[in-house]
Amino acid sequence: MDLIKTEKSIEDTNKTNNQIESIFTSFMENTLFKDKFVLQASYTPETISHREEQIAQIASILAPVLRGERTSNLFVYGKTGTGKTLSVQRVRNELLKRDINSNNLIIEYINCKLKQVSDTEYRIFAELIKKLGGNVPATGLPTGQVYNKFLELIDNEKKLIVIIFDEIDHAVNKITDNFLYNLTRLNTELSKSQISIVGISNNLTFLDEIDPRVRSSLGEEEVVFPPYNALQLQDILNERASRAFMPDVLEEGVISKCSAYAAREHGDARRALDLLRIAGEVAERNGLKKVTLKDIDFANEKIEKDKILEIVTTEPRQFQLVLLSIIDIVEKNERLKDNLSSSIFTGEVYNNYQRLCEKTKNDPLTQRRVSDILSEFDMMGMINSSVISKGRQGRTRQIKLVIPKALVPKVKKILIDAIHLS
């Protein structure tokens, strides 16, 4: 009996090894990609299509630094994947090339979505000190001491410092807008150097929601990036696809379908490129010689699912509580067969959110802050919301959950586990 089991085990092992070898051989022989990196978010293209006007605006606003003059603070707005960061980085690189001999211009970039960098004012200043060649511990010192260390580091000789804060609204949401006020106030304390801020945000109303005193201190200029339309996305995809894929591997209509999907998603070029890349990977895994329209549909479903689960898993606790509040109300309405089950209102969400906070021993945010979180969910595509009038009762926001129904149970389980709801 033991001999039979051993022979069966050897047979299974050989079968598995043969399957793996077959997969690897097929993968190496059937190469659809020429250079997949061209379709990835970290790739920097030589040209940024359909953004010439915005790049020129940014360049003209920041150009005075080349004469040693402090520029206006600049805020760049636009939906995800509209070329904001690429355009700002392009202008940054060109400015640094021109200033290569004087070395008095410093332009530093901080991604405010990185939690270990921008979740406290202390960490933001610590990261800036690190980028400027100094060193402070990640935690442990009084914030005032880190602030003074930053001042000493930048004011030892004449410098012009431009700090680019990508996804700046995330930092403000986590820290409050005091850190922006403190940065703008620094110029009054500096004797040799000057600081300008470039903020990049997906939220077009971001500055409308901060303290008027802080906004007044910013004295900002604005550049808005409109979404790409389907034809512009086709241009971008055609240019990248010619570099990314081997000749004649894209079925007719693939590029236009990718563009249509992404144009529907607020004109997101990043989404279009991800769709094309994942579709190519799917076709490759299936041993196909071409990327088909079905591969695009499959990639779209996968991206939707991955995006939602990533948001649910990684967003802060308060975001998770608000989202669970929405799901609870929708499920309750469906159980009661309420005719209005597809739509709920801000007040309902806030009341249910307060109950969840009490149950999980979390301090509740104000209704205005919860309303901000709902706006972010709308921007992420988790909900659809619209402001409606209720007559004498004023205006309220009508909310509809748009997470795919099949995914809701998995999302709910992640949320319940994350906030330790028994």
C-alpha positions as CSV (number, residue, x, y, z in Angstrom):
1,M,0.0,0.0,0.0
2,D,2.8,2.4,0.9
3,L,4.6,1.6,-2.4
4,I,1.4,2.5,-4.3
5,K,1.1,5.8,-2.4
6,T,4.8,6.6,-3.1
7,E,4.4,5.8,-6.9
8,K,1.2,8.0,-7.0
9,S,3.0,10.9,-5.2
10,I,5.9,10.6,-7.7
11,E,3.5,10.5,-10.6
12,D,1.6,13.7,-9.3
13,T,4.9,15.5,-8.8
14,N,6.1,14.7,-12.3
15,K,2.7,15.8,-13.7
16,T,2.9,19.1,-11.9
17,N,6.5,19.7,-13.0
18,N,5.5,19.0,-16.6
19,Q,2.6,21.4,-16.4
20,I,4.9,24.1,-15.0
21,E,7.5,23.4,-17.7
22,S,4.7,23.6,-20.4
23,I,3.5,27.0,-19.0
24,F,7.0,28.4,-19.0
25,T,7.8,27.2,-22.5
26,S,4.5,28.5,-23.9
27,F,5.2,31.9,-22.2
28,M,8.7,32.2,-23.6
29,E,7.6,31.2,-27.1
30,N,4.4,33.3,-27.2
31,T,5.7,36.9,-26.5
32,L,3.1,39.5,-27.2
33,F,5.0,42.3,-25.5
34,K,8.0,44.1,-26.9
35,D,8.4,46.5,-23.8
36,K,5.7,46.2,-21.2
37,F,7.2,48.9,-19.0
38,V,5.9,51.5,-21.5
39,L,2.3,50.7,-20.2
40,Q,3.2,51.0,-16.5
41,A,2.5,54.0,-14.3
42,S,6.2,54.5,-13.4
43,Y,7.1,55.0,-17.1
44,T,7.8,58.7,-18.0
45,P,7.0,59.3,-21.7
46,E,9.2,61.6,-23.8
47,T,6.1,63.6,-24.9
48,I,3.0,64.3,-22.9
49,S,0.2,64.3,-25.5
50,H,-2.6,66.9,-25.3
51,R,-1.2,68.7,-22.3
52,E,0.9,71.4,-24.1
53,E,-1.4,74.2,-22.8
54,Q,-1.2,73.1,-19.2
55,I,2.5,72.5,-19.3
56,A,3.0,76.0,-20.7
57,Q,0.9,77.5,-17.9
58,I,2.9,75.7,-15.2
59,A,6.2,76.7,-16.8
60,S,5.2,80.4,-17.1
61,I,4.1,80.5,-13.4
62,L,7.3,78.8,-12.1
63,A,9.8,80.5,-14.6
64,P,10.7,83.4,-12.2
65,V,12.7,81.0,-10.1
66,L,15.3,81.1,-12.9
67,R,15.9,84.8,-12.1
68,G,16.1,84.1,-8.4
69,E,12.6,85.2,-7.6
70,R,10.1,83.5,-5.4
71,T,7.0,82.4,-7.5
72,S,3.4,82.3,-6.5
73,N,2.1,79.1,-4.8
74,L,0.6,76.9,-7.5
75,F,-2.3,74.4,-7.2
76,V,-2.8,71.9,-10.0
77,Y,-6.2,70.2,-10.2
78,G,-7.7,67.4,-12.2
79,K,-9.1,63.9,-12.0
80,T,-6.8,60.8,-11.6
81,G,-4.9,60.0,-14.8
82,T,-5.1,63.4,-16.5
83,G,-1.4,64.0,-16.6
84,K,-1.0,66.4,-13.6
85,T,2.0,64.8,-12.0
86,L,3.8,64.0,-15.3
87,S,3.4,67.6,-16.4
88,V,4.6,69.1,-13.2
89,Q,7.6,66.7,-13.1
90,R,8.4,67.7,-16.7
91,V,8.6,71.4,-15.8
92,R,10.6,70.6,-12.7
93,N,13.2,68.6,-14.7
94,E,13.5,71.4,-17.3
95,L,13.9,74.1,-14.5
96,L,16.7,72.0,-12.8
97,K,18.5,71.6,-16.1
98,R,18.6,75.4,-16.6
99,D,19.7,76.0,-13.1
100,I,22.5,73.4,-13.2
101,N,25.3,76.0,-12.7
102,S,23.9,78.2,-10.0
103,N,22.7,75.4,-7.7
104,N,20.5,77.8,-5.7
105,L,17.2,76.2,-6.9
106,I,15.9,73.2,-5.0
107,I,12.7,71.5,-6.1
108,E,11.6,68.6,-3.9
109,Y,8.7,66.2,-4.5
110,I,6.6,64.5,-1.8
111,N,3.8,62.0,-2.4
112,C,1.2,62.7,0.3
113,K,-0.5,59.4,-0.2
114,L,2.4,57.5,1.4
115,K,1.4,57.0,5.0
116,Q,4.9,56.9,6.4
117,V,5.7,60.2,4.9
118,S,2.7,62.5,5.2
119,D,0.4,61.3,7.9
120,T,1.7,63.8,10.5
121,E,3.3,67.3,10.2
122,Y,6.4,65.9,11.9
123,R,6.9,63.3,9.2
124,I,6.5,65.8,6.4
125,F,9.2,68.0,7.8
126,A,11.4,64.9,8.6
127,E,11.0,63.8,5.0
128,L,11.9,67.3,3.7
129,I,15.0,67.4,6.0
130,K,16.1,64.0,4.6
131,K,15.7,65.1,1.0
132,L,17.8,68.2,1.8
133,G,20.6,66.1,3.1
134,G,19.8,66.4,6.9
135,N,18.7,63.7,9.3
136,V,16.1,63.4,12.1
137,P,14.5,60.3,13.6
138,A,11.2,59.2,12.0
139,T,9.5,59.9,15.4
140,G,10.4,60.9,18.9
141,L,11.3,64.6,18.8
142,P,9.0,67.5,19.5
143,T,7.5,68.8,16.3
144,G,8.8,72.3,17.1
145,Q,12.4,70.9,17.2
146,V,12.0,69.3,13.7
147,Y,10.5,72.5,12.4
148,N,13.6,74.5,13.6
149,K,15.9,71.9,12.2
150,F,14.3,72.4,8.8
151,L,14.7,76.2,9.1
152,E,18.4,75.9,9.9
153,L,19.0,73.6,7.0
154,I,17.4,75.8,4.3
155,D,18.4,79.2,5.6
156,N,22.2,78.7,5.8
157,E,22.6,80.4,2.4
158,K,20.5,81.9,-0.3
159,K,18.2,79.3,-1.8
160,L,14.9,79.2,-3.7
161,I,12.9,76.1,-2.6
162,V,9.9,74.7,-4.4
163,I,8.1,71.9,-2.6
164,I,5.7,69.8,-4.7
165,F,3.0,68.0,-2.7
166,D,1.3,65.4,-4.8
167,E,-2.2,64.4,-3.6
168,I,-2.0,67.3,-1.1
169,D,-5.6,66.9,-0.1
170,H,-4.7,63.5,1.5
171,A,-2.2,65.3,3.8
172,V,-4.7,68.0,4.7
173,N,-7.4,65.4,5.5
174,K,-5.0,63.5,7.8
175,I,-3.2,66.5,9.5
176,T,-5.6,69.5,9.0
177,D,-4.6,72.5,7.0
178,N,-2.3,73.9,9.7
179,F,0.7,72.4,8.1
180,L,0.0,74.5,4.9
181,Y,-0.3,77.6,7.0
182,N,3.0,76.8,8.8
183,L,4.8,76.3,5.5
184,T,3.5,79.7,4.1
185,R,4.4,81.4,7.3
186,L,8.0,80.1,7.0
187,N,8.9,82.9,4.5
188,T,8.5,85.5,7.2
189,E,11.1,83.7,9.4
190,L,13.7,83.1,6.6
191,S,16.4,85.7,6.1
192,K,18.2,84.2,3.1
193,S,15.9,81.6,1.5
194,Q,12.3,81.5,0.2
195,I,9.8,78.7,-0.2
196,S,7.0,78.2,-2.8
197,I,4.5,75.4,-2.8
198,V,3.1,73.4,-5.7
199,G,0.0,71.3,-4.7
200,I,-1.4,68.6,-6.9
201,S,-4.9,67.4,-6.1
202,N,-7.6,65.2,-7.6
203,N,-10.2,67.2,-5.7
204,L,-11.2,70.4,-7.6
205,T,-12.9,71.9,-4.5
206,F,-10.0,71.1,-2.2
207,L,-9.1,74.8,-1.4
208,D,-12.7,75.8,-1.0
209,E,-12.9,73.5,2.0
210,I,-9.9,74.8,4.0
211,D,-9.8,77.5,6.6
212,P,-10.2,81.0,4.8
213,R,-7.2,82.3,6.8
214,V,-5.0,79.5,5.4
215,R,-6.3,80.1,1.9
216,S,-5.5,83.8,2.2
217,S,-2.0,83.0,3.2
218,L,-1.4,80.8,0.1
219,G,-1.9,83.5,-2.5
220,E,-2.2,80.8,-5.1
221,E,-2.5,80.4,-8.8
222,E,-4.4,77.5,-10.3
223,V,-4.1,75.2,-13.4
224,V,-6.9,72.8,-14.1
225,F,-6.4,69.6,-16.1
226,P,-9.6,68.5,-18.0
227,P,-10.3,64.8,-18.5
228,Y,-9.0,63.3,-21.7
229,N,-11.7,62.5,-24.2
230,A,-11.9,59.2,-26.1
231,L,-10.0,60.4,-29.1
232,Q,-7.2,61.9,-27.0
233,L,-6.9,58.6,-25.1
234,Q,-6.7,56.7,-28.5
235,D,-3.8,58.9,-29.4
236,I,-2.0,58.1,-26.2
237,L,-2.7,54.4,-26.4
238,N,-1.7,54.1,-30.1
239,E,1.7,55.8,-29.3
240,R,2.3,53.6,-26.2
241,A,1.0,50.4,-27.9
242,S,3.4,50.8,-30.8
243,R,6.3,50.6,-28.3
244,A,4.8,48.1,-25.9
245,F,3.5,45.3,-28.2
246,M,5.0,43.2,-31.0
247,P,3.5,44.1,-34.5
248,D,-0.1,43.0,-35.3
249,V,-1.0,41.5,-31.9
250,L,-3.9,43.9,-31.1
251,E,-7.2,42.9,-32.6
252,E,-9.1,45.6,-34.4
253,G,-11.1,47.7,-32.0
254,V,-9.0,47.0,-28.9
255,I,-7.6,50.5,-28.6
256,S,-10.9,52.2,-29.2
257,K,-12.6,49.9,-26.6
258,C,-9.9,50.7,-24.0
259,S,-10.3,54.4,-24.7
260,A,-14.1,54.2,-24.4
261,Y,-13.9,52.4,-21.0
262,A,-11.4,55.0,-19.7
263,A,-13.3,58.0,-21.1
264,R,-16.3,56.8,-19.2
265,E,-14.0,56.7,-16.0
266,H,-13.4,60.5,-16.0
267,G,-10.9,60.4,-19.0
268,D,-8.3,58.5,-17.0
269,A,-5.2,57.7,-19.1
270,R,-3.7,55.6,-16.4
271,R,-6.8,53.4,-16.4
272,A,-6.6,53.0,-20.2
273,L,-3.0,52.0,-20.0
274,D,-3.7,49.5,-17.2
275,L,-6.5,48.0,-19.2
276,L,-4.3,47.5,-22.2
277,R,-1.5,46.0,-20.2
278,I,-3.6,43.6,-18.2
279,A,-5.5,42.5,-21.4
280,G,-2.1,41.7,-23.0
281,E,-1.1,39.7,-19.9
282,V,-4.4,37.8,-20.0
283,A,-4.0,36.9,-23.7
284,E,-0.4,35.8,-23.0
285,R,-1.4,33.5,-20.2
286,N,-4.1,32.0,-22.4
287,G,-1.5,31.3,-25.1
288,L,-3.2,33.6,-27.6
289,K,-1.5,35.2,-30.6
290,K,-3.6,38.4,-30.3
291,V,-5.2,40.6,-27.7
292,T,-8.9,40.5,-28.2
293,L,-12.0,42.5,-27.2
294,K,-12.9,39.8,-24.7
295,D,-9.5,40.3,-23.0
296,I,-10.3,44.0,-22.6
297,D,-13.7,43.1,-20.9
298,F,-11.9,40.7,-18.6
299,A,-9.3,43.2,-17.7
300,N,-11.9,45.9,-17.0
301,E,-13.7,43.6,-14.5
302,K,-10.4,42.7,-12.8
303,I,-9.3,46.4,-12.4
304,E,-12.7,47.3,-11.0
305,K,-12.5,44.6,-8.4
306,D,-8.9,45.2,-7.5
307,K,-9.4,49.0,-7.2
308,I,-12.4,48.6,-4.8
309,L,-10.7,46.1,-2.6
310,E,-7.5,48.1,-2.4
311,I,-9.5,51.2,-1.4
312,V,-11.5,49.3,1.2
313,T,-8.4,47.7,2.7
314,T,-6.0,50.7,2.8
315,E,-8.2,53.7,3.6
316,P,-8.2,55.1,7.2
317,R,-10.5,53.8,9.9
318,Q,-13.0,56.7,9.6
319,F,-13.4,56.1,5.8
320,Q,-14.1,52.4,6.6
321,L,-16.7,53.3,9.2
322,V,-18.5,55.7,6.7
323,L,-18.5,53.1,3.9
324,L,-19.8,50.4,6.3
325,S,-22.6,52.8,7.4
326,I,-23.7,53.2,3.7
327,I,-23.6,49.4,3.1
328,D,-25.6,48.7,6.3
329,I,-28.4,51.2,5.2
330,V,-28.6,49.8,1.7
331,E,-28.9,46.3,3.0
332,K,-31.5,47.3,5.5
333,N,-33.6,49.0,2.8
334,E,-33.3,46.0,0.6
335,R,-34.5,43.7,3.4
336,L,-37.5,46.0,3.9
337,K,-38.1,46.1,0.1
338,D,-38.1,49.9,0.3
339,N,-38.8,51.5,-3.0
340,L,-36.0,54.0,-2.4
341,S,-33.5,51.3,-1.5
342,S,-31.1,52.4,-4.2
343,S,-30.7,55.9,-2.8
344,I,-30.0,57.2,0.8
345,F,-29.2,60.6,2.2
346,T,-26.3,62.2,4.1
347,G,-28.3,62.5,7.4
348,E,-29.0,58.7,7.4
349,V,-25.4,57.9,6.8
350,Y,-24.2,60.2,9.5
351,N,-26.6,58.8,12.1
352,N,-25.6,55.3,11.3
353,Y,-21.9,56.2,11.3
354,Q,-22.3,57.7,14.8
355,R,-23.8,54.4,16.0
356,L,-20.9,52.5,14.5
357,C,-18.4,54.8,16.2
358,E,-20.1,54.3,19.5
359,K,-20.1,50.5,19.1
360,T,-16.4,50.4,18.0
361,K,-15.3,53.0,20.5
362,N,-14.1,55.5,17.8
363,D,-14.4,59.2,18.2
364,P,-16.9,60.4,15.5
365,L,-16.0,63.1,13.0
366,T,-18.2,66.2,12.4
367,Q,-21.0,65.9,9.8
368,R,-19.0,68.3,7.5
369,R,-16.0,66.0,7.6
370,V,-18.1,62.9,6.9
371,S,-19.6,64.9,3.9
372,D,-16.0,65.4,2.7
373,I,-15.4,61.7,2.9
374,L,-18.5,61.1,0.9
375,S,-17.2,63.4,-1.8
376,E,-14.0,61.4,-1.9
377,F,-15.9,58.1,-2.3
378,D,-17.8,59.8,-5.2
379,M,-14.5,60.7,-6.8
380,M,-13.2,57.2,-6.3
381,G,-16.3,55.7,-8.0
382,M,-17.6,53.9,-4.9
383,I,-20.8,55.9,-4.8
384,N,-22.7,58.3,-7.0
385,S,-24.0,61.4,-5.2
386,S,-26.0,64.4,-6.2
387,V,-27.2,67.4,-4.2
388,I,-31.0,67.8,-4.2
389,S,-33.4,70.3,-2.7
390,K,-35.8,69.3,0.0
391,G,-37.7,72.5,0.0
392,R,-37.9,74.2,3.4
393,Q,-35.7,71.5,4.9
394,G,-32.8,72.8,2.7
395,R,-30.5,70.8,0.5
396,T,-29.0,67.3,1.1
397,R,-26.9,64.8,-0.8
398,Q,-28.6,61.8,-2.3
399,I,-26.2,58.8,-2.3
400,K,-26.3,55.6,-4.4
401,L,-23.9,52.7,-3.7
402,V,-22.2,51.6,-7.0
403,I,-19.9,48.9,-5.8
404,P,-20.8,45.8,-7.9
405,K,-23.4,43.7,-6.0
406,A,-21.4,40.5,-6.2
407,L,-18.5,42.3,-4.4
408,V,-20.4,43.8,-1.5
409,P,-20.2,40.8,0.8
410,K,-16.5,40.6,0.4
411,V,-16.2,44.4,1.0
412,K,-18.3,44.2,4.1
413,K,-16.2,41.4,5.6
414,I,-13.0,43.4,5.0
415,L,-14.6,46.4,6.7
416,I,-16.0,44.4,9.7
417,D,-12.6,42.8,10.3
418,A,-10.7,46.1,9.9
419,I,-12.7,48.0,12.4
420,H,-13.0,45.0,14.8
421,L,-16.8,45.0,14.8
422,S,-18.0,41.9,16.7
